[in-house]
Amino acid sequence: MNQPPKRVPPHRDDPDFAERVASRVQHLMAGRVRDFRVQLHERGLVLRGRTRTYHAKQLVRQMAMEAAGMLILADEVEVC
């Protein structure tokens, strides 16, 4: 987590955009998020997955927003 998130160039027509954002966040979180998925909607992102702590959930949200350059519409990452 020492390096800043790289922004994934947003191309809404790119079917791999959400997958690349999810991959970038998973890499930065180094195993602290499980089953992480990103869904792209016209106005922003929907995040899904699981973490063990609320702090990790906050980090996932921040990293996804920075990597994608888009707002988070729904954060459905569970703390369990």
C-alpha positions as CSV (number, residue, x, y, z in Angstrom):
1,M,0.0,0.0,0.0
2,N,3.0,2.3,-0.2
3,Q,2.4,3.2,-3.9
4,P,-0.5,5.4,-4.9
5,P,-3.3,3.8,-6.9
6,K,-2.9,4.0,-10.6
7,R,-5.9,5.4,-12.3
8,V,-7.4,3.0,-14.8
9,P,-8.3,4.9,-17.9
10,P,-12.1,5.1,-17.9
11,H,-13.7,3.9,-21.1
12,R,-17.3,3.1,-20.5
13,D,-17.4,1.1,-23.8
14,D,-14.5,-1.1,-22.5
15,P,-16.0,-4.4,-21.2
16,D,-12.9,-5.0,-19.1
17,F,-12.9,-1.7,-17.3
18,A,-14.6,-2.9,-14.1
19,E,-12.4,-6.0,-14.0
20,R,-9.3,-3.9,-14.3
21,V,-10.4,-1.7,-11.4
22,A,-11.2,-4.7,-9.3
23,S,-7.8,-6.3,-10.1
24,R,-6.0,-3.1,-9.2
25,V,-7.8,-2.8,-5.9
26,Q,-7.2,-6.5,-5.0
27,H,-3.5,-6.1,-5.8
28,L,-3.2,-3.0,-3.5
29,M,-5.2,-4.7,-0.7
30,A,-2.8,-7.7,-0.7
31,G,-5.4,-10.3,0.3
32,R,-7.5,-8.1,2.7
33,V,-10.5,-8.3,0.4
34,R,-12.2,-11.5,-0.8
35,D,-14.5,-12.2,-3.7
36,F,-14.2,-8.5,-4.8
37,R,-16.2,-7.4,-7.8
38,V,-16.9,-4.1,-9.4
39,Q,-19.9,-3.3,-11.5
40,L,-19.8,-0.3,-13.8
41,H,-23.0,1.8,-14.1
42,E,-23.4,5.0,-16.1
43,R,-23.1,7.2,-13.0
44,G,-20.5,5.2,-11.0
45,L,-19.5,1.9,-9.5
46,V,-21.0,-0.7,-7.3
47,L,-18.6,-2.6,-5.1
48,R,-19.1,-6.1,-3.7
49,G,-16.9,-8.4,-1.7
50,R,-15.9,-9.2,1.9
51,T,-13.3,-7.9,4.3
52,R,-12.5,-8.7,7.9
53,T,-12.5,-5.1,9.2
54,Y,-14.3,-1.9,8.7
55,H,-11.0,-0.1,8.0
56,A,-10.3,-2.5,5.1
57,K,-13.7,-1.7,3.7
58,Q,-13.0,2.0,3.8
59,L,-9.6,1.4,2.1
60,V,-11.3,-0.7,-0.7
61,R,-13.8,2.1,-1.3
62,Q,-11.1,4.8,-1.5
63,M,-8.9,2.8,-3.7
64,A,-11.7,1.9,-6.1
65,M,-12.8,5.5,-6.4
66,E,-9.2,6.7,-7.0
67,A,-8.4,3.9,-9.5
68,A,-11.5,4.4,-11.5
69,G,-11.9,8.2,-11.2
70,M,-15.6,7.6,-10.6
71,L,-18.1,7.9,-7.7
72,I,-19.2,4.9,-5.7
73,L,-23.0,4.4,-6.1
74,A,-23.2,1.5,-3.7
75,D,-20.7,-0.1,-1.4
76,E,-21.9,-3.6,-0.7
77,V,-18.6,-4.9,0.7
78,E,-19.4,-6.9,3.8
79,V,-17.4,-6.9,7.0
80,C,-17.4,-10.5,8.3
